[in-house]
């Protein structure tokens, strides 16, 4: 078993241990922080630059963050 195979498993396990409720609350109120919480730093920066995806982020970010966490579990 190589190290490369265990890294995604470790990352998925770390995501699976994160609180879905906390992630959803962050996604609704502080979208970039929610992306950072689930380890998606590039998306957090993109979210900040585009002003929360031109204000559509209140709908898009919670759904996307939930999908990221549910895929990890």
QUIRAWO-V430033 format. One record per backbone hydrogen bond with DSSP energy under -0.5 kcal/mol. CO is the residue of the C=O (numbers start at 1). NH is the residue of the N-H. E is the energy in kcal/mol with one decimal. If there is no record, write none. Layout:
co=CO nh=NH e=E
co=CO nh=NH e=E
This chain:
co=2 nh=6 e=-1.0
co=3 nh=7 e=-1.6
co=4 nh=8 e=-0.9
co=5 nh=9 e=-0.9
co=6 nh=10 e=-2.6
co=7 nh=11 e=-2.5
co=8 nh=12 e=-2.8
co=9 nh=13 e=-2.4
co=10 nh=14 e=-2.3
co=11 nh=15 e=-2.2
co=12 nh=16 e=-2.4
co=13 nh=17 e=-1.3
co=15 nh=18 e=-1.3
co=19 nh=23 e=-2.0
co=20 nh=24 e=-2.5
co=21 nh=25 e=-2.4
co=22 nh=26 e=-2.4
co=23 nh=27 e=-2.3
co=24 nh=28 e=-1.9
co=25 nh=29 e=-2.2
co=26 nh=30 e=-2.8
co=30 nh=33 e=-0.6
co=30 nh=34 e=-1.8
co=31 nh=35 e=-2.0
co=32 nh=36 e=-2.0
co=33 nh=37 e=-2.4
co=34 nh=38 e=-1.7
co=35 nh=40 e=-3.3
co=36 nh=39 e=-1.4
co=39 nh=41 e=-0.7
co=40 nh=44 e=-1.7
co=41 nh=45 e=-2.3
co=42 nh=46 e=-2.4
co=43 nh=47 e=-2.5
co=44 nh=48 e=-2.0
co=45 nh=49 e=-2.6
co=46 nh=50 e=-2.3
co=47 nh=52 e=-3.1
co=47 nh=53 e=-0.5
co=48 nh=51 e=-1.2
co=50 nh=54 e=-2.8
co=51 nh=55 e=-1.6
co=52 nh=57 e=-2.3
co=53 nh=56 e=-1.7
co=56 nh=59 e=-1.7
co=56 nh=60 e=-2.2
co=57 nh=61 e=-2.0
co=57 nh=62 e=-0.6
co=59 nh=63 e=-1.0
co=60 nh=64 e=-2.5
co=61 nh=65 e=-3.0
co=62 nh=66 e=-2.2
co=63 nh=67 e=-2.1
co=64 nh=68 e=-2.3
co=65 nh=69 e=-2.3
co=66 nh=70 e=-2.7
co=67 nh=71 e=-2.3
co=68 nh=72 e=-1.3
co=69 nh=73 e=-1.2
